[in-house]
Amino acid sequence: MTDRQWSTMLDVHLTAPYRLIQAAAPYMREAAKKEMQSTSSSSSGSGQARCRSIINVSSVSGTHGSAGQVNYATAKSGVCGFTKSVAREWGPFNIRCNAVALGYINTRLTQPKEKGNKIKLGGGEKIELGIPGEGGVGTSSLEVTKALIPLGRIGQPEEAAAAMLLLASPYASYISGQVIEVTGGGWL
């Protein structure tokens, strides 16, 4: 692994969420402070800001490690600690912060590498995406992975989004600082 591969992965998966939350601060934390001041000064105010929610995206690589992906696992593990710290710091403003740690979800990142999916970095450099060896003969890693998941299948993007919707909803109004694994029961 090169230094560039290491730092690029940290930038994409850890620095980007930091910058997004930093950019949201005036609309979340500062707005909550104003709400708390205005409601506490009124005769019927509770001093409580309306509930707000931040949801970060981690991975089971960050909660359990992943051979061959030390940079990715490190970045996603960092997202877990970052989430818990923001939950502690912003909780007094009624801002919840949670993360979903996704398992095997059917995306271009989990497709066979032979499909040729790529992303382009600045400067025109292209990086191949996917899992190598899926096009060969015999049991693929996808079949092995599905066998290790109690629900017997990989997750769909809509299922990952549904977990995020739950965390953003009023049904999760007392859940904060948690990393929810969305895995179909895998990685237990």
C-alpha positions in Angstrom: 0.0 0.0 0.0 1.4 3.4 -0.9 1.2 6.5 1.2 -1.2 8.0 -1.3 -3.5 5.0 -1.1 -3.5 5.4 2.7 -4.2 9.1 2.7 -6.7 9.0 -0.1 -8.8 6.5 1.8 -8.7 8.5 5.0 -9.6 11.7 3.1 -12.6 10.0 1.4 -14.0 8.1 4.3 -13.0 10.2 7.4 -12.1 13.7 6.4 -15.1 14.1 4.1 -17.7 13.4 6.9 -15.8 15.7 9.2 -16.0 18.5 6.7 -19.7 17.8 6.0 -20.5 18.0 9.7 -18.4 21.1 10.0 -20.4 22.7 7.2 -23.7 21.7 8.8 -22.8 23.2 12.2 -24.4 26.6 11.5 -27.6 24.9 10.5 -27.6 22.4 13.3 -25.7 23.4 16.3 -25.9 27.1 16.0 -29.6 27.0 15.1 -30.2 24.7 18.2 -28.4 27.2 20.4 -30.7 30.0 19.2 -33.8 27.8 19.7 -32.6 27.0 23.3 -32.1 30.7 24.1 -35.4 31.8 22.6 -37.5 29.1 24.3 -35.8 29.4 27.7 -36.4 33.2 27.7 -40.1 32.8 26.9 -42.5 32.1 29.8 -43.5 28.7 28.4 -40.2 27.7 26.9 -38.5 24.5 27.9 -35.0 25.5 26.8 -35.0 22.5 24.5 -34.0 22.7 20.8 -35.9 20.6 18.3 -34.4 17.2 17.6 -31.8 16.9 14.8 -30.0 13.9 13.5 -26.6 13.2 11.9 -26.0 9.8 10.3 -22.5 8.7 9.3 -21.6 5.7 7.1 -19.2 3.2 8.4 -18.6 -0.4 7.5 -18.1 -3.8 9.2 -14.5 -3.4 8.1 -14.4 -0.6 10.6 -16.0 -2.6 13.4 -14.4 -5.9 12.7 -11.3 -5.2 10.5 -10.7 -6.4 7.0 -7.6 -8.2 5.7 -6.1 -6.4 2.7 -7.9 -3.1 3.5 -6.0 -1.6 6.4 -6.6 1.9 5.1 -10.3 1.4 4.6 -10.8 -0.4 7.9 -8.9 2.4 9.7 -10.9 5.1 8.1 -14.3 3.4 8.8 -13.2 2.6 12.4 -12.4 6.3 12.7 -15.9 7.1 11.6 -17.2 5.1 14.6 -15.1 7.1 17.1 -16.0 10.3 15.4 -19.7 9.5 15.6 -19.5 8.8 19.3 -17.6 12.0 19.9 -20.0 14.2 18.0 -22.9 12.5 19.8 -21.3 13.5 23.2 -20.4 17.0 22.1 -23.7 17.9 20.3 -26.1 15.9 22.4 -26.7 18.9 24.8 -28.1 20.7 21.7 -30.6 17.8 21.1 -28.6 16.7 18.1 -28.2 12.9 17.8 -25.3 11.4 15.9 -25.3 7.7 14.9 -23.6 5.6 12.2 -24.6 2.6 10.1 -21.9 0.0 9.6 -22.8 -1.6 6.4 -22.0 -5.2 5.6 -22.2 -6.7 2.2 -24.5 -4.4 0.2 -25.0 -4.8 -3.5 -23.2 -1.8 -4.9 -20.6 -1.2 -7.6 -18.0 -1.7 -4.8 -19.1 -5.3 -4.2 -19.6 -6.2 -7.9 -17.1 -8.5 -9.6 -14.0 -6.4 -10.4 -14.2 -8.0 -13.9 -17.3 -5.7 -14.6 -14.9 -2.9 -15.0 -16.4 -0.3 -12.6 -14.0 2.6 -11.9 -13.9 5.9 -10.2 -11.9 8.8 -11.4 -9.7 10.8 -9.1 -8.4 14.3 -9.6 -5.8 14.4 -12.3 -7.6 11.8 -14.3 -6.3 8.7 -12.4 -8.8 5.8 -12.5 -9.2 3.3 -9.7 -10.8 -0.1 -10.3 -13.7 -1.0 -8.1 -15.1 -4.4 -7.1 -14.0 -7.8 -5.7 -11.5 -9.7 -7.8 -12.0 -13.3 -8.8 -15.8 -13.4 -9.1 -15.7 -14.4 -12.8 -13.8 -17.6 -12.3 -14.8 -21.2 -12.0 -16.0 -22.7 -8.7 -17.5 -21.2 -5.6 -17.1 -17.4 -5.7 -16.5 -15.3 -2.7 -20.0 -13.9 -3.1 -21.4 -17.4 -2.6 -19.2 -17.9 0.4 -20.3 -14.5 1.8 -24.0 -15.3 1.3 -23.5 -18.6 3.1 -22.1 -16.7 6.2 -25.1 -14.3 6.3 -28.0 -15.8 8.3 -30.5 -14.1 6.0 -28.8 -16.0 3.1 -28.4 -13.0 0.8 -26.5 -9.8 0.4 -28.3 -6.5 1.2 -29.8 -4.1 -1.2 -29.1 -0.4 -1.3 -32.7 0.2 -0.3 -32.2 -1.8 2.9 -29.1 0.3 3.8 -31.2 3.5 3.2 -34.0 2.1 5.3 -31.7 1.8 8.3 -30.7 5.4 7.8 -34.3 6.4 7.5 -35.0 4.7 10.8 -32.2 6.6 12.6 -33.4 9.9 11.1 -37.0 9.2 12.2 -38.7 10.1 15.5 -38.7 6.4 16.3 -35.0 6.8 17.0 -35.4 10.0 19.1 -33.5 8.4 22.0 -30.8 6.7 20.1 -27.5 8.5 19.9 -23.8 7.6 19.7 -24.5 4.2 18.3 -23.0 2.3 15.4 -25.8 0.1 14.0 -24.6 -2.9 11.9 -26.7 -3.5 8.8 -25.5 -6.9 7.9 -28.4 -9.4 7.5 -27.0 -11.0 10.7 -23.5 -11.5 9.3 -20.4 -10.7 11.4 -22.1 -11.7 14.6 
